[in-house]
Amino acid sequence: MAYNIQHLDWIKNYRNALFSNEPYFYEKYLNCFNDEIYRKEEKLLELKQTIECHYEVQFNFDNMFLYYPKFKDEGNFSELIF
């Protein structure tokens, strides 16, 4: 999420990314993570659709939008290999 609306031109094509410069959408995004995993997915997809309607764009989501391949639940993030 960013302030400058011109970022929407490239962000809409970036895989699994959302954009907004509206505080309302920031709050909705954060609230998506207050539920169980199946509700997170549903809520994020609903938010995506709402934001798409607001900005009249289509974001590039796939079925891996909640997959975090570099997530670590222990150890140091400095140990990640990119």
Backbone as CSV, one residue per row, in Angstrom:
resi,resn,N_x,N_y,N_z,CA_x,CA_y,CA_z,C_x,C_y,C_z
1,MET,0.835,-1.166,0.000,0.000,0.000,0.000,0.893,1.248,0.000
2,ALA,0.502,2.228,-0.752,1.361,3.392,-0.942,0.530,4.656,-1.112
3,TYR,1.175,5.768,-0.985,0.483,7.047,-1.096,0.311,7.499,-2.546
4,ASN,1.329,7.331,-3.356,1.335,7.866,-4.710,0.496,6.987,-5.647
5,ILE,-0.592,7.525,-6.167,-1.515,6.790,-7.037,-0.843,6.311,-8.328
6,GLN,0.223,6.969,-8.757,0.918,6.553,-9.981,1.556,5.168,-9.833
7,HIS,1.805,4.732,-8.612,2.347,3.386,-8.396,1.364,2.308,-8.850
8,LEU,0.103,2.644,-8.888,-0.906,1.682,-9.310,-0.634,1.152,-10.717
9,ASP,-0.026,1.963,-11.567,0.264,1.548,-12.944,1.104,0.283,-13.011
10,TRP,2.074,0.119,-12.129,2.900,-1.081,-12.162,2.492,-2.088,-11.087
11,ILE,1.969,-1.628,-9.961,1.596,-2.557,-8.886,0.469,-3.480,-9.331
12,LYS,-0.469,-2.997,-10.114,-1.595,-3.828,-10.543,-1.130,-5.055,-11.327
13,ASN,0.050,-4.989,-11.934,0.591,-6.112,-12.694,1.516,-7.005,-11.871
14,TYR,1.914,-6.540,-10.710,2.814,-7.301,-9.852,2.020,-8.421,-9.184
15,ARG,2.543,-9.614,-9.192,1.828,-10.779,-8.669,1.522,-10.651,-7.178
16,ASN,0.268,-10.873,-6.819,-0.207,-10.948,-5.433,0.024,-9.670,-4.628
17,ALA,-0.111,-8.546,-5.272,0.078,-7.254,-4.602,-1.217,-6.447,-4.642
18,LEU,-1.423,-5.672,-3.596,-2.540,-4.733,-3.533,-1.986,-3.323,-3.433
19,PHE,-2.831,-2.361,-3.745,-2.455,-0.965,-3.645,-3.613,-0.187,-3.043
20,SER,-3.281,0.794,-2.224,-4.263,1.765,-1.768,-3.542,2.971,-1.200
21,ASN,-4.203,4.108,-1.293,-3.731,5.297,-0.594,-4.853,5.825,0.302
22,GLU,-5.770,4.925,0.663,-6.917,5.249,1.502,-6.764,4.578,2.874
23,PRO,-6.771,5.341,3.955,-6.663,4.749,5.304,-7.731,3.696,5.590
24,TYR,-8.911,3.860,5.027,-9.977,2.874,5.208,-9.522,1.493,4.754
25,PHE,-8.868,1.424,3.595,-8.397,0.143,3.069,-7.236,-0.413,3.890
26,TYR,-6.406,0.453,4.463,-5.327,-0.028,5.338,-5.917,-0.790,6.513
27,GLU,-6.926,-0.191,7.130,-7.568,-0.821,8.286,-8.218,-2.146,7.894
28,LYS,-8.913,-2.164,6.765,-9.551,-3.396,6.299,-8.511,-4.486,6.042
29,TYR,-7.371,-4.094,5.475,-6.299,-5.063,5.210,-5.800,-5.683,6.513
30,LEU,-5.511,-4.861,7.487,-5.020,-5.371,8.764,-6.044,-6.260,9.449
31,ASN,-7.308,-5.916,9.337,-8.360,-6.722,9.949,-8.540,-8.080,9.279
32,CYS,-8.053,-8.245,8.076,-8.135,-9.543,7.400,-7.360,-10.622,8.155
33,PHE,-6.400,-10.230,8.954,-5.536,-11.194,9.630,-5.961,-11.483,11.061
34,ASN,-7.178,-11.100,11.421,-7.683,-11.352,12.768,-8.499,-12.633,12.864
35,ASP,-8.699,-13.341,11.768,-9.521,-14.544,11.734,-8.686,-15.780,11.439
36,GLU,-9.391,-16.907,11.418,-8.761,-18.171,11.046,-8.263,-18.087,9.603
37,ILE,-7.399,-19.005,9.222,-6.755,-18.948,7.908,-7.759,-18.940,6.764
38,TYR,-8.820,-19.725,6.835,-9.774,-19.738,5.728,-10.508,-18.411,5.612
39,ARG,-10.723,-17.733,6.717,-11.365,-16.415,6.688,-10.390,-15.356,6.177
40,LYS,-9.102,-15.519,6.443,-8.110,-14.567,5.933,-8.161,-14.536,4.409
41,GLU,-8.156,-15.718,3.835,-8.183,-15.806,2.377,-9.455,-15.164,1.830
42,GLU,-10.586,-15.516,2.403,-11.870,-14.970,1.962,-11.916,-13.450,2.121
43,LYS,-11.463,-12.963,3.274,-11.482,-11.525,3.525,-10.544,-10.772,2.590
44,LEU,-9.365,-11.322,2.336,-8.433,-10.660,1.416,-8.977,-10.613,0.003
45,LEU,-9.622,-11.678,-0.427,-10.202,-11.679,-1.766,-11.354,-10.678,-1.870
46,GLU,-12.137,-10.550,-0.812,-13.199,-9.545,-0.793,-12.602,-8.137,-0.839
47,LEU,-11.558,-7.919,-0.057,-10.899,-6.618,-0.056,-10.296,-6.313,-1.423
48,LYS,-9.659,-7.293,-2.013,-9.093,-7.130,-3.364,-10.169,-6.652,-4.324
49,GLN,-11.319,-7.298,-4.311,-12.407,-6.933,-5.204,-12.899,-5.512,-4.924
50,THR,-13.007,-5.145,-3.657,-13.452,-3.802,-3.287,-12.468,-2.741,-3.778
51,ILE,-11.177,-3.012,-3.590,-10.150,-2.060,-4.030,-10.119,-1.977,-5.555
52,GLU,-10.277,-3.114,-6.216,-10.321,-3.109,-7.684,-11.472,-2.232,-8.187
53,CYS,-12.614,-2.345,-7.561,-13.770,-1.514,-7.956,-13.491,-0.035,-7.687
54,HIS,-12.880,0.243,-6.550,-12.588,1.628,-6.178,-11.651,2.298,-7.181
55,TYR,-10.597,1.594,-7.583,-9.594,2.165,-8.494,-9.831,1.798,-9.961
56,GLU,-10.839,0.961,-10.216,-11.158,0.502,-11.564,-9.960,-0.162,-12.241
57,VAL,-9.397,-1.136,-11.526,-8.259,-1.917,-12.029,-8.497,-3.393,-11.718
58,GLN,-7.603,-4.221,-12.231,-7.611,-5.651,-11.922,-6.220,-6.016,-11.417
59,PHE,-6.144,-6.550,-10.190,-4.862,-6.971,-9.637,-4.541,-8.396,-10.067
60,ASN,-3.273,-8.720,-10.075,-2.764,-9.999,-10.562,-2.559,-10.979,-9.404
61,PHE,-3.641,-11.576,-8.927,-3.566,-12.560,-7.843,-3.577,-13.961,-8.424
62,ASP,-2.880,-14.876,-7.761,-2.989,-16.289,-8.086,-3.328,-17.038,-6.795
63,ASN,-3.347,-18.348,-6.833,-3.744,-19.118,-5.655,-2.649,-19.192,-4.581
64,MET,-1.536,-18.537,-4.777,-0.436,-18.557,-3.809,-0.320,-17.228,-3.058
65,PHE,-1.362,-16.419,-3.042,-1.253,-15.075,-2.465,-1.043,-15.065,-0.958
66,LEU,-1.277,-16.173,-0.274,-0.977,-16.254,1.163,0.216,-17.160,1.459
67,TYR,0.978,-17.500,0.446,2.152,-18.358,0.621,3.388,-17.490,0.843
68,TYR,4.104,-17.758,1.911,5.296,-16.988,2.270,6.495,-17.935,2.288
69,PRO,7.159,-18.129,1.166,8.215,-19.140,1.077,9.428,-18.857,1.960
70,LYS,9.636,-17.638,2.381,10.794,-17.309,3.216,10.415,-17.099,4.683
71,PHE,9.215,-17.540,5.080,8.778,-17.393,6.466,9.645,-18.247,7.386
72,LYS,10.034,-17.674,8.530,10.803,-18.398,9.538,10.079,-18.265,10.867
73,ASP,9.851,-19.395,11.529,9.250,-19.326,12.853,10.290,-19.507,13.947
74,GLU,11.544,-19.660,13.535,12.651,-19.725,14.499,13.948,-19.365,13.784
75,GLY,14.977,-19.096,14.531,16.262,-18.723,13.943,16.306,-17.254,13.557
76,ASN,17.319,-16.911,12.775,17.535,-15.519,12.369,17.176,-15.316,10.902
77,PHE,16.573,-14.200,10.607,16.250,-13.915,9.220,17.528,-13.726,8.389
78,SER,18.618,-13.384,9.024,19.887,-13.234,8.305,20.365,-14.558,7.733
79,GLU,19.806,-15.661,8.190,20.171,-16.992,7.679,19.433,-17.384,6.406
80,LEU,18.475,-16.547,5.983,17.737,-16.855,4.770,18.640,-16.762,3.547
81,ILE,18.424,-17.652,2.617,19.174,-17.658,1.365,18.225,-17.219,0.260
82,PHE,18.600,-16.144,-0.463,17.762,-15.632,-1.556,18.385,-15.935,-2.888
